[in-house]
Amino acid sequence: YSTGIIDEYPILVRDYIHAALYDPARGFFSRRSDSVGVLDRSIKFNQLQGRKAYMKKLDAIYRQSDISWFTPVELFKPWYAHGIAEAIMRTANLSFPLKIYEIGGGSGTCAKGVMDYIKLNAPQRVYDNMTYVSVEISSSLAKKQLETIGEVNSHLDKFRVECRDAADPDGWGIDEQPCWVIMLEVLDNLPHDLIYSRNQVAPWNEVWIEKKEDTSEVHESYKPIQDTLIASCMEILGLEKDGSLPPSVFKRIWAQILPRPRKCWLPTGCLKLLQVLHGSLKKMSLIASDFSYLPDVRVPGERAPLVSSKRNGCSTDHDNYLEAKGDADIFFPTDFWLLERIDHYCSGWSFSDPARAQQKKRRTIMLDTWSFMEEFGMPWRTRTKDGYNPMLDDFKNTKFYLSVPTHNTK
């Protein structure tokens, strides 16, 4: 597998991760069409006594399906998607036809839930004129989405799925009309790059993956910073290519006495995707949900991923991302502070040159899932008899990010 991915030439870490997850023949999501869990029916939370009963129900679901992960929108269908639809309805400019793009729509559960809610709660003209476009890289999931949407016949003429990579600008035209983009648990699977410094004051280097001589094994190599996406991410973070601001004498001495290598993961896949979206969808509003923190991460580095595989119902976490060879998921925590800065950067805001920085073109807000669902959702629908609510109580490490354009268009 490794030999097939990198051949004779080194590749950046983001390209290795992209291949490990999305390679058409050997990627994790391509090899496992069942990697996205689908519930046969909604869980009736109001009939469960409490947390113990819910966990027993959840354990039975996982054992029956042998799925490594069910997304929140699937576990809490249709109520999770209904909260997202309500947030869109409250902020959308309904003088224009409602247009929604969803990136990485999985089994279509979110799309169906959103369209169901709009059909039932919005003015008839809004539903009649709406368009819902799913941009899905997996052909098997794209097919599944059409099946899910087809459960409601009137949805079909308003929905289409485009099987392509959303980060490829060639797949997008230019859309000047207001629209919404939904990304649920998408950011955690976007490729990241890795930079490395041998101690606290040494310059940063790009990490590349290459084959060991005369073997099929791969290892890391280091080169000076040259890649534009990596350089832009470092600029947004305020990292200097040569390490930092001129270090103090004490810091230099300390680095010589007790050198501590540094590794930093950069969300270059997110940066590339938002550059494409802002370049194509000029009046885009964005709603994204993801994990702000992941427990038990064993891979080293700031914002490091969790690398996990599952066999025969048992999950295994790996110490090294290079162990992910098409049979393991690689997912990252989302740094929402950095996501906001990337969003502003891609919309034209400059962090490095205040003289060039224009007035910010985005209004943004970050909410934990509890706050978001209390505001827009129907949390009583996922509450058990004794008051325990898994949607609010069990997903405290997830957040929502909302970003809408301002009127500062010049």
Protein Blocks (a to p, Z undefined) as FASTA:
>chain_A
ZZmmnmmaccdfklmmmmmmmomklgmklmmmmlpccdfbdcdfklpfblmlmmmmmmmm
mmmnopabdcfklmmccklmmmmmmmmmmmpcfkbccddddehklnommmmmmmmmmmmm
mcfklmmmpccddddfblklmmmmmmmmmmpmklmmmgccddddfklmklpccdfbdcdd
ddehklmmgccdddddfbfkbccddddddddehiabdcddddddfbfklmmmmmmnopaf
klpacddfklmmmmmmmgcdddddddfklmmmmmmmmmmmmmbccdddddfbdehiabgc
ehiacddddeehiacddfbfklpgojaccdddddfklmmmmmmmmnopafklmmlpccdf
bdcddddfklmmmmmmcfklmccfkopafklmmmmmbccddddddfblZZ
